[in-house]
Amino acid sequence: MRKINWDEYKAKRAGFARVKAQLGLDRKPSSRVRDMDERNLLIQLDKARLEAWKEEGKFEILGPRKIRFQVNQ
């Protein structure tokens, strides 16, 4: 596996994001506005799904920026 200098990577990404913003190439947000109750419900469902995956062994946190996710198990 190749080694990545995190500081150089962040500097490159910052420049890329700046150019992208200047050109107006940002991803457009969803046109559907969600109310707070619906938003909270979706967050709860996502958390429950993640916990279920952890219990099944499909999702495992290995470190601060390292995870293991098994799609077909």
PDB file of N, CA, C and O in Angstrom:
ATOM      1  N   MET A   1       0.846  -1.164   0.000  1.00  0.00           N
ATOM      2  CA  MET A   1       0.000   0.000   0.000  1.00  0.00           C
ATOM      3  C   MET A   1       0.898   1.236   0.000  1.00  0.00           C
ATOM      4  O   MET A   1       1.910   1.276   0.700  1.00  0.00           O
ATOM      5  N   ARG A   2       0.517   2.252  -0.797  1.00  0.00           N
ATOM      6  CA  ARG A   2       1.360   3.433  -0.878  1.00  0.00           C
ATOM      7  C   ARG A   2       1.141   4.352   0.320  1.00  0.00           C
ATOM      8  O   ARG A   2       0.073   4.368   0.932  1.00  0.00           O
ATOM      9  N   LYS A   3       2.170   5.104   0.628  1.00  0.00           N
ATOM     10  CA  LYS A   3       2.121   6.046   1.737  1.00  0.00           C
ATOM     11  C   LYS A   3       1.696   7.417   1.195  1.00  0.00           C
ATOM     12  O   LYS A   3       2.124   7.832   0.118  1.00  0.00           O
ATOM     13  N   ILE A   4       0.853   8.104   1.957  1.00  0.00           N
ATOM     14  CA  ILE A   4       0.365   9.410   1.557  1.00  0.00           C
ATOM     15  C   ILE A   4       0.735  10.427   2.635  1.00  0.00           C
ATOM     16  O   ILE A   4       0.485  10.208   3.820  1.00  0.00           O
ATOM     17  N   ASN A   5       1.330  11.537   2.211  1.00  0.00           N
ATOM     18  CA  ASN A   5       1.638  12.626   3.132  1.00  0.00           C
ATOM     19  C   ASN A   5       0.337  13.409   3.335  1.00  0.00           C
ATOM     20  O   ASN A   5      -0.146  14.065   2.412  1.00  0.00           O
ATOM     21  N   TRP A   6      -0.205  13.341   4.501  1.00  0.00           N
ATOM     22  CA  TRP A   6      -1.519  13.914   4.791  1.00  0.00           C
ATOM     23  C   TRP A   6      -1.549  15.421   4.577  1.00  0.00           C
ATOM     24  O   TRP A   6      -2.544  15.944   4.076  1.00  0.00           O
ATOM     25  N   ASP A   7      -0.480  16.136   4.942  1.00  0.00           N
ATOM     26  CA  ASP A   7      -0.437  17.592   4.781  1.00  0.00           C
ATOM     27  C   ASP A   7      -0.456  17.979   3.299  1.00  0.00           C
ATOM     28  O   ASP A   7      -1.158  18.912   2.908  1.00  0.00           O
ATOM     29  N   GLU A   8       0.320  17.258   2.472  1.00  0.00           N
ATOM     30  CA  GLU A   8       0.316  17.536   1.037  1.00  0.00           C
ATOM     31  C   GLU A   8      -1.053  17.246   0.434  1.00  0.00           C
ATOM     32  O   GLU A   8      -1.545  18.004  -0.402  1.00  0.00           O
ATOM     33  N   TYR A   9      -1.655  16.165   0.855  1.00  0.00           N
ATOM     34  CA  TYR A   9      -2.972  15.790   0.340  1.00  0.00           C
ATOM     35  C   TYR A   9      -4.003  16.874   0.660  1.00  0.00           C
ATOM     36  O   TYR A   9      -4.774  17.276  -0.211  1.00  0.00           O
ATOM     37  N   LYS A  10      -4.015  17.350   1.918  1.00  0.00           N
ATOM     38  CA  LYS A  10      -4.963  18.398   2.304  1.00  0.00           C
ATOM     39  C   LYS A  10      -4.732  19.676   1.509  1.00  0.00           C
ATOM     40  O   LYS A  10      -5.689  20.341   1.115  1.00  0.00           O
ATOM     41  N   ALA A  11      -3.471  20.024   1.271  1.00  0.00           N
ATOM     42  CA  ALA A  11      -3.155  21.231   0.506  1.00  0.00           C
ATOM     43  C   ALA A  11      -3.663  21.107  -0.929  1.00  0.00           C
ATOM     44  O   ALA A  11      -4.222  22.061  -1.471  1.00  0.00           O
ATOM     45  N   LYS A  12      -3.476  19.949  -1.546  1.00  0.00           N
ATOM     46  CA  LYS A  12      -3.970  19.735  -2.907  1.00  0.00           C
ATOM     47  C   LYS A  12      -5.489  19.825  -2.950  1.00  0.00           C
ATOM     48  O   LYS A  12      -6.050  20.471  -3.835  1.00  0.00           O
ATOM     49  N   ARG A  13      -6.151  19.185  -2.003  1.00  0.00           N
ATOM     50  CA  ARG A  13      -7.614  19.180  -1.980  1.00  0.00           C
ATOM     51  C   ARG A  13      -8.165  20.580  -1.758  1.00  0.00           C
ATOM     52  O   ARG A  13      -9.195  20.934  -2.331  1.00  0.00           O
ATOM     53  N   ALA A  14      -7.498  21.381  -0.937  1.00  0.00           N
ATOM     54  CA  ALA A  14      -7.966  22.746  -0.683  1.00  0.00           C
ATOM     55  C   ALA A  14      -7.925  23.554  -1.971  1.00  0.00           C
ATOM     56  O   ALA A  14      -8.856  24.302  -2.267  1.00  0.00           O
ATOM     57  N   GLY A  15      -6.853  23.407  -2.737  1.00  0.00           N
ATOM     58  CA  GLY A  15      -6.758  24.109  -4.014  1.00  0.00           C
ATOM     59  C   GLY A  15      -7.819  23.640  -4.995  1.00  0.00           C
ATOM     60  O   GLY A  15      -8.419  24.451  -5.699  1.00  0.00           O
ATOM     61  N   PHE A  16      -8.051  22.347  -5.043  1.00  0.00           N
ATOM     62  CA  PHE A  16      -9.058  21.785  -5.936  1.00  0.00           C
ATOM     63  C   PHE A  16     -10.449  22.300  -5.567  1.00  0.00           C
ATOM     64  O   PHE A  16     -11.230  22.674  -6.443  1.00  0.00           O
ATOM     65  N   ALA A  17     -10.752  22.317  -4.283  1.00  0.00           N
ATOM     66  CA  ALA A  17     -12.064  22.784  -3.832  1.00  0.00           C
ATOM     67  C   ALA A  17     -12.257  24.261  -4.154  1.00  0.00           C
ATOM     68  O   ALA A  17     -13.359  24.680  -4.511  1.00  0.00           O
ATOM     69  N   ARG A  18     -11.196  25.051  -4.029  1.00  0.00           N
ATOM     70  CA  ARG A  18     -11.278  26.474  -4.324  1.00  0.00           C
ATOM     71  C   ARG A  18     -11.591  26.706  -5.807  1.00  0.00           C
ATOM     72  O   ARG A  18     -12.458  27.514  -6.140  1.00  0.00           O
ATOM     73  N   VAL A  19     -10.892  26.003  -6.688  1.00  0.00           N
ATOM     74  CA  VAL A  19     -11.122  26.139  -8.131  1.00  0.00           C
ATOM     75  C   VAL A  19     -12.522  25.662  -8.488  1.00  0.00           C
ATOM     76  O   VAL A  19     -13.220  26.292  -9.282  1.00  0.00           O
ATOM     77  N   LYS A  20     -12.916  24.570  -7.907  1.00  0.00           N
ATOM     78  CA  LYS A  20     -14.249  24.017  -8.171  1.00  0.00           C
ATOM     79  C   LYS A  20     -15.338  25.006  -7.755  1.00  0.00           C
ATOM     80  O   LYS A  20     -16.332  25.169  -8.463  1.00  0.00           O
ATOM     81  N   ALA A  21     -15.155  25.660  -6.618  1.00  0.00           N
ATOM     82  CA  ALA A  21     -16.134  26.640  -6.147  1.00  0.00           C
ATOM     83  C   ALA A  21     -16.164  27.866  -7.054  1.00  0.00           C
ATOM     84  O   ALA A  21     -17.233  28.416  -7.318  1.00  0.00           O
ATOM     85  N   GLN A  22     -15.006  28.291  -7.529  1.00  0.00           N
ATOM     86  CA  GLN A  22     -14.951  29.456  -8.416  1.00  0.00           C
ATOM     87  C   GLN A  22     -15.659  29.187  -9.739  1.00  0.00           C
ATOM     88  O   GLN A  22     -16.274  30.084 -10.315  1.00  0.00           O
ATOM     89  N   LEU A  23     -15.567  27.938 -10.220  1.00  0.00           N
ATOM     90  CA  LEU A  23     -16.204  27.579 -11.486  1.00  0.00           C
ATOM     91  C   LEU A  23     -17.686  27.259 -11.326  1.00  0.00           C
ATOM     92  O   LEU A  23     -18.399  27.109 -12.318  1.00  0.00           O
ATOM     93  N   GLY A  24     -18.148  27.156 -10.097  1.00  0.00           N
ATOM     94  CA  GLY A  24     -19.555  26.863  -9.847  1.00  0.00           C
ATOM     95  C   GLY A  24     -19.911  25.407 -10.106  1.00  0.00           C
ATOM     96  O   GLY A  24     -21.027  25.106 -10.531  1.00  0.00           O
ATOM     97  N   LEU A  25     -18.971  24.503  -9.853  1.00  0.00           N
ATOM     98  CA  LEU A  25     -19.198  23.083 -10.110  1.00  0.00           C
ATOM     99  C   LEU A  25     -19.598  22.315  -8.859  1.00  0.00           C
ATOM    100  O   LEU A  25     -19.475  21.091  -8.810  1.00  0.00           O
ATOM    101  N   ASP A  26     -20.075  23.030  -7.854  1.00  0.00           N
ATOM    102  CA  ASP A  26     -20.462  22.356  -6.618  1.00  0.00           C
ATOM    103  C   ASP A  26     -21.648  21.436  -6.851  1.00  0.00           C
ATOM    104  O   ASP A  26     -22.478  21.672  -7.729  1.00  0.00           O
ATOM    105  N   ARG A  27     -21.706  20.407  -6.063  1.00  0.00           N
ATOM    106  CA  ARG A  27     -22.830  19.487  -6.122  1.00  0.00           C
ATOM    107  C   ARG A  27     -24.073  20.216  -5.644  1.00  0.00           C
ATOM    108  O   ARG A  27     -24.048  20.897  -4.619  1.00  0.00           O
ATOM    109  N   LYS A  28     -25.133  20.074  -6.374  1.00  0.00           N
ATOM    110  CA  LYS A  28     -26.364  20.775  -6.023  1.00  0.00           C
ATOM    111  C   LYS A  28     -27.091  20.016  -4.909  1.00  0.00           C
ATOM    112  O   LYS A  28     -27.208  18.792  -4.960  1.00  0.00           O
ATOM    113  N   PRO A  29     -27.572  20.741  -3.917  1.00  0.00           N
ATOM    114  CA  PRO A  29     -28.309  20.068  -2.840  1.00  0.00           C
ATOM    115  C   PRO A  29     -29.662  19.572  -3.348  1.00  0.00           C
ATOM    116  O   PRO A  29     -30.162  20.018  -4.381  1.00  0.00           O
ATOM    117  N   SER A  30     -30.217  18.670  -2.620  1.00  0.00           N
ATOM    118  CA  SER A  30     -31.535  18.143  -2.970  1.00  0.00           C
ATOM    119  C   SER A  30     -32.555  19.272  -2.924  1.00  0.00           C
ATOM    120  O   SER A  30     -32.502  20.140  -2.052  1.00  0.00           O
ATOM    121  N   SER A  31     -33.473  19.247  -3.866  1.00  0.00           N
ATOM    122  CA  SER A  31     -34.478  20.309  -3.900  1.00  0.00           C
ATOM    123  C   SER A  31     -35.582  20.051  -2.875  1.00  0.00           C
ATOM    124  O   SER A  31     -36.401  20.928  -2.599  1.00  0.00           O
ATOM    125  N   ARG A  32     -35.596  18.849  -2.318  1.00  0.00           N
ATOM    126  CA  ARG A  32     -36.622  18.508  -1.339  1.00  0.00           C
ATOM    127  C   ARG A  32     -36.194  18.971   0.049  1.00  0.00           C
ATOM    128  O   ARG A  32     -35.131  18.582   0.534  1.00  0.00           O
ATOM    129  N   VAL A  33     -36.992  19.775   0.670  1.00  0.00           N
ATOM    130  CA  VAL A  33     -36.689  20.276   2.004  1.00  0.00           C
ATOM    131  C   VAL A  33     -37.294  19.321   3.028  1.00  0.00           C
ATOM    132  O   VAL A  33     -38.476  18.984   2.957  1.00  0.00           O
ATOM    133  N   ARG A  34     -36.478  18.894   3.968  1.00  0.00           N
ATOM    134  CA  ARG A  34     -36.948  17.969   5.005  1.00  0.00           C
ATOM    135  C   ARG A  34     -37.169  18.751   6.300  1.00  0.00           C
ATOM    136  O   ARG A  34     -36.409  19.657   6.643  1.00  0.00           O
ATOM    137  N   ASP A  35     -38.226  18.374   6.999  1.00  0.00           N
ATOM    138  CA  ASP A  35     -38.441  19.017   8.294  1.00  0.00           C
ATOM    139  C   ASP A  35     -37.569  18.326   9.340  1.00  0.00           C
ATOM    140  O   ASP A  35     -37.011  17.260   9.077  1.00  0.00           O
ATOM    141  N   MET A  36     -37.451  18.916  10.501  1.00  0.00           N
ATOM    142  CA  MET A  36     -36.544  18.406  11.534  1.00  0.00           C
ATOM    143  C   MET A  36     -36.934  17.015  12.016  1.00  0.00           C
ATOM    144  O   MET A  36     -36.056  16.198  12.297  1.00  0.00           O
ATOM    145  N   ASP A  37     -38.236  16.723  12.120  1.00  0.00           N
ATOM    146  CA  ASP A  37     -38.665  15.398  12.563  1.00  0.00           C
ATOM    147  C   ASP A  37     -38.218  14.328  11.576  1.00  0.00           C
ATOM    148  O   ASP A  37     -37.727  13.273  11.979  1.00  0.00           O
ATOM    149  N   GLU A  38     -38.386  14.596  10.289  1.00  0.00           N
ATOM    150  CA  GLU A  38     -37.984  13.629   9.274  1.00  0.00           C
ATOM    151  C   GLU A  38     -36.465  13.457   9.263  1.00  0.00           C
ATOM    152  O   GLU A  38     -35.958  12.344   9.123  1.00  0.00           O
ATOM    153  N   ARG A  39     -35.751  14.563   9.412  1.00  0.00           N
ATOM    154  CA  ARG A  39     -34.294  14.509   9.453  1.00  0.00           C
ATOM    155  C   ARG A  39     -33.805  13.671  10.633  1.00  0.00           C
ATOM    156  O   ARG A  39     -32.918  12.831  10.480  1.00  0.00           O
ATOM    157  N   ASN A  40     -34.390  13.902  11.814  1.00  0.00           N
ATOM    158  CA  ASN A  40     -34.004  13.140  13.006  1.00  0.00           C
ATOM    159  C   ASN A  40     -34.323  11.658  12.845  1.00  0.00           C
ATOM    160  O   ASN A  40     -33.544  10.803  13.267  1.00  0.00           O
ATOM    161  N   LEU A  41     -35.462  11.355  12.239  1.00  0.00           N
ATOM    162  CA  LEU A  41     -35.830   9.959  12.008  1.00  0.00           C
ATOM    163  C   LEU A  41     -34.827   9.283  11.073  1.00  0.00           C
ATOM    164  O   LEU A  41     -34.422   8.148  11.326  1.00  0.00           O
ATOM    165  N   LEU A  42     -34.421   9.961   9.999  1.00  0.00           N
ATOM    166  CA  LEU A  42     -33.453   9.384   9.070  1.00  0.00           C
ATOM    167  C   LEU A  42     -32.102   9.160   9.742  1.00  0.00           C
ATOM    168  O   LEU A  42     -31.434   8.163   9.467  1.00  0.00           O
ATOM    169  N   ILE A  43     -31.694  10.072  10.617  1.00  0.00           N
ATOM    170  CA  ILE A  43     -30.436   9.903  11.348  1.00  0.00           C
ATOM    171  C   ILE A  43     -30.528   8.699  12.277  1.00  0.00           C
ATOM    172  O   ILE A  43     -29.577   7.923  12.376  1.00  0.00           O
ATOM    173  N   GLN A  44     -31.659   8.532  12.957  1.00  0.00           N
ATOM    174  CA  GLN A  44     -31.848   7.372  13.836  1.00  0.00           C
ATOM    175  C   GLN A  44     -31.797   6.064  13.043  1.00  0.00           C
ATOM    176  O   GLN A  44     -31.198   5.086  13.490  1.00  0.00           O
ATOM    177  N   LEU A  45     -32.425   6.049  11.869  1.00  0.00           N
ATOM    178  CA  LEU A  45     -32.408   4.851  11.026  1.00  0.00           C
ATOM    179  C   LEU A  45     -30.984   4.530  10.558  1.00  0.00           C
ATOM    180  O   LEU A  45     -30.588   3.365  10.526  1.00  0.00           O
ATOM    181  N   ASP A  46     -30.222   5.561  10.195  1.00  0.00           N
ATOM    182  CA  ASP A  46     -28.841   5.344   9.781  1.00  0.00           C
ATOM    183  C   ASP A  46     -28.003   4.781  10.923  1.00  0.00           C
ATOM    184  O   ASP A  46     -27.210   3.862  10.722  1.00  0.00           O
ATOM    185  N   LYS A  47     -28.180   5.334  12.119  1.00  0.00           N
ATOM    186  CA  LYS A  47     -27.433   4.839  13.277  1.00  0.00           C
ATOM    187  C   LYS A  47     -27.797   3.399  13.595  1.00  0.00           C
ATOM    188  O   LYS A  47     -26.923   2.595  13.920  1.00  0.00           O
ATOM    189  N   ALA A  48     -29.094   3.060  13.505  1.00  0.00           N
ATOM    190  CA  ALA A  48     -29.538   1.688  13.776  1.00  0.00           C
ATOM    191  C   ALA A  48     -28.950   0.727  12.742  1.00  0.00           C
ATOM    192  O   ALA A  48     -28.534  -0.378  13.088  1.00  0.00           O
ATOM    193  N   ARG A  49     -28.914   1.149  11.466  1.00  0.00           N
ATOM    194  CA  ARG A  49     -28.346   0.308  10.406  1.00  0.00           C
ATOM    195  C   ARG A  49     -26.863   0.069  10.666  1.00  0.00           C
ATOM    196  O   ARG A  49     -26.382  -1.053  10.513  1.00  0.00           O
ATOM    197  N   LEU A  50     -26.132   1.117  11.058  1.00  0.00           N
ATOM    198  CA  LEU A  50     -24.709   0.993  11.335  1.00  0.00           C
ATOM    199  C   LEU A  50     -24.457   0.058  12.515  1.00  0.00           C
ATOM    200  O   LEU A  50     -23.548  -0.770  12.468  1.00  0.00           O
ATOM    201  N   GLU A  51     -25.249   0.187  13.559  1.00  0.00           N
ATOM    202  CA  GLU A  51     -25.100  -0.698  14.722  1.00  0.00           C
ATOM    203  C   GLU A  51     -25.400  -2.150  14.346  1.00  0.00           C
ATOM    204  O   GLU A  51     -24.718  -3.062  14.814  1.00  0.00           O
ATOM    205  N   ALA A  52     -26.411  -2.370  13.508  1.00  0.00           N
ATOM    206  CA  ALA A  52     -26.730  -3.727  13.063  1.00  0.00           C
ATOM    207  C   ALA A  52     -25.565  -4.309  12.256  1.00  0.00           C
ATOM    208  O   ALA A  52     -25.220  -5.480  12.416  1.00  0.00           O
ATOM    209  N   TRP A  53     -24.966  -3.495  11.395  1.00  0.00           N
ATOM    210  CA  TRP A  53     -23.821  -3.965  10.617  1.00  0.00           C
ATOM    211  C   TRP A  53     -22.647  -4.303  11.520  1.00  0.00           C
ATOM    212  O   TRP A  53     -21.918  -5.260  11.258  1.00  0.00           O
ATOM    213  N   LYS A  54     -22.455  -3.520  12.592  1.00  0.00           N
ATOM    214  CA  LYS A  54     -21.375  -3.807  13.539  1.00  0.00           C
ATOM    215  C   LYS A  54     -21.623  -5.143  14.232  1.00  0.00           C
ATOM    216  O   LYS A  54     -20.696  -5.938  14.387  1.00  0.00           O
ATOM    217  N   GLU A  55     -22.859  -5.398  14.650  1.00  0.00           N
ATOM    218  CA  GLU A  55     -23.192  -6.646  15.327  1.00  0.00           C
ATOM    219  C   GLU A  55     -23.045  -7.847  14.394  1.00  0.00           C
ATOM    220  O   GLU A  55     -22.629  -8.921  14.829  1.00  0.00           O
ATOM    221  N   GLU A  56     -23.382  -7.674  13.117  1.00  0.00           N
ATOM    222  CA  GLU A  56     -23.267  -8.755  12.139  1.00  0.00           C
ATOM    223  C   GLU A  56     -21.833  -8.978  11.688  1.00  0.00           C
ATOM    224  O   GLU A  56     -21.532  -9.994  11.062  1.00  0.00           O
ATOM    225  N   GLY A  57     -20.945  -8.040  12.000  1.00  0.00           N
ATOM    226  CA  GLY A  57     -19.555  -8.153  11.588  1.00  0.00           C
ATOM    227  C   GLY A  57     -19.278  -7.614  10.199  1.00  0.00           C
ATOM    228  O   GLY A  57     -18.192  -7.835   9.663  1.00  0.00           O
ATOM    229  N   LYS A  58     -20.225  -6.916   9.604  1.00  0.00           N
ATOM    230  CA  LYS A  58     -20.020  -6.344   8.275  1.00  0.00           C
ATOM    231  C   LYS A  58     -19.219  -5.042   8.328  1.00  0.00           C
ATOM    232  O   LYS A  58     -18.557  -4.678   7.356  1.00  0.00           O
ATOM    233  N   PHE A  59     -19.276  -4.351   9.447  1.00  0.00           N
ATOM    234  CA  PHE A  59     -18.632  -3.049   9.586  1.00  0.00           C
ATOM    235  C   PHE A  59     -17.770  -3.073  10.838  1.00  0.00           C
ATOM    236  O   PHE A  59     -18.236  -3.426  11.921  1.00  0.00           O
ATOM    237  N   GLU A  60     -16.495  -2.689  10.674  1.00  0.00           N
ATOM    238  CA  GLU A  60     -15.578  -2.712  11.808  1.00  0.00           C
ATOM    239  C   GLU A  60     -14.671  -1.492  11.734  1.00  0.00           C
ATOM    240  O   GLU A  60     -14.105  -1.195  10.682  1.00  0.00           O
ATOM    241  N   ILE A  61     -14.532  -0.789  12.848  1.00  0.00           N
ATOM    242  CA  ILE A  61     -13.634   0.361  12.921  1.00  0.00           C
ATOM    243  C   ILE A  61     -12.269  -0.137  13.371  1.00  0.00           C
ATOM    244  O   ILE A  61     -12.127  -0.680  14.466  1.00  0.00           O
ATOM    245  N   LEU A  62     -11.258   0.052  12.513  1.00  0.00           N
ATOM    246  CA  LEU A  62      -9.913  -0.446  12.797  1.00  0.00           C
ATOM    247  C   LEU A  62      -9.005   0.620  13.388  1.00  0.00           C
ATOM    248  O   LEU A  62      -8.037   0.303  14.079  1.00  0.00           O
ATOM    249  N   GLY A  63      -9.314   1.885  13.119  1.00  0.00           N
ATOM    250  CA  GLY A  63      -8.477   2.981  13.608  1.00  0.00           C
ATOM    251  C   GLY A  63      -9.177   4.300  13.357  1.00  0.00           C
ATOM    252  O   GLY A  63     -10.332   4.321  12.932  1.00  0.00           O
ATOM    253  N   PRO A  64      -8.484   5.409  13.618  1.00  0.00           N
ATOM    254  CA  PRO A  64      -9.122   6.713  13.465  1.00  0.00           C
ATOM    255  C   PRO A  64      -9.602   7.003  12.045  1.00  0.00           C
ATOM    256  O   PRO A  64     -10.642   7.638  11.869  1.00  0.00           O
ATOM    257  N   ARG A  65      -8.861   6.548  11.026  1.00  0.00           N
ATOM    258  CA  ARG A  65      -9.279   6.774   9.641  1.00  0.00           C
ATOM    259  C   ARG A  65      -9.281   5.471   8.857  1.00  0.00           C
ATOM    260  O   ARG A  65      -9.043   5.468   7.649  1.00  0.00           O
ATOM    261  N   LYS A  66      -9.548   4.370   9.539  1.00  0.00           N
ATOM    262  CA  LYS A  66      -9.462   3.067   8.893  1.00  0.00           C
ATOM    263  C   LYS A  66     -10.669   2.218   9.312  1.00  0.00           C
ATOM    264  O   LYS A  66     -10.909   1.997  10.499  1.00  0.00           O
ATOM    265  N   ILE A  67     -11.415   1.752   8.318  1.00  0.00           N
ATOM    266  CA  ILE A  67     -12.556   0.883   8.606  1.00  0.00           C
ATOM    267  C   ILE A  67     -12.503  -0.332   7.702  1.00  0.00           C
ATOM    268  O   ILE A  67     -11.799  -0.336   6.693  1.00  0.00           O
ATOM    269  N   ARG A  68     -13.243  -1.352   8.062  1.00  0.00           N
ATOM    270  CA  ARG A  68     -13.416  -2.536   7.219  1.00  0.00           C
ATOM    271  C   ARG A  68     -14.904  -2.705   7.013  1.00  0.00           C
ATOM    272  O   ARG A  68     -15.672  -2.788   7.970  1.00  0.00           O
ATOM    273  N   PHE A  69     -15.303  -2.755   5.755  1.00  0.00           N
ATOM    274  CA  PHE A  69     -16.707  -2.927   5.419  1.00  0.00           C
ATOM    275  C   PHE A  69     -16.808  -4.077   4.441  1.00  0.00           C
ATOM    276  O   PHE A  69     -16.246  -4.009   3.348  1.00  0.00           O
ATOM    277  N   GLN A  70     -17.513  -5.131   4.814  1.00  0.00           N
ATOM    278  CA  GLN A  70     -17.664  -6.305   3.959  1.00  0.00           C
ATOM    279  C   GLN A  70     -19.039  -6.271   3.326  1.00  0.00           C
ATOM    280  O   GLN A  70     -20.054  -6.328   4.021  1.00  0.00           O
ATOM    281  N   VAL A  71     -19.071  -6.178   2.007  1.00  0.00           N
ATOM    282  CA  VAL A  71     -20.321  -6.031   1.286  1.00  0.00           C
ATOM    283  C   VAL A  71     -21.068  -7.353   1.218  1.00  0.00           C
ATOM    284  O   VAL A  71     -22.247  -7.409   1.566  1.00  0.00           O
ATOM    285  N   ASN A  72     -20.412  -8.409   0.781  1.00  0.00           N
ATOM    286  CA  ASN A  72     -21.071  -9.706   0.631  1.00  0.00           C
ATOM    287  C   ASN A  72     -20.620 -10.649   1.729  1.00  0.00           C
ATOM    288  O   ASN A  72     -19.525 -11.208   1.677  1.00  0.00           O
ATOM    289  N   GLN A  73     -21.463 -10.818   2.708  1.00  0.00           N
ATOM    290  CA  GLN A  73     -21.115 -11.745   3.779  1.00  0.00           C
ATOM    291  C   GLN A  73     -22.317 -12.574   4.137  1.00  0.00           C
ATOM    292  O   GLN A  73     -22.239 -13.424   5.024  1.00  0.00           O
TER     293      GLN A  73
END
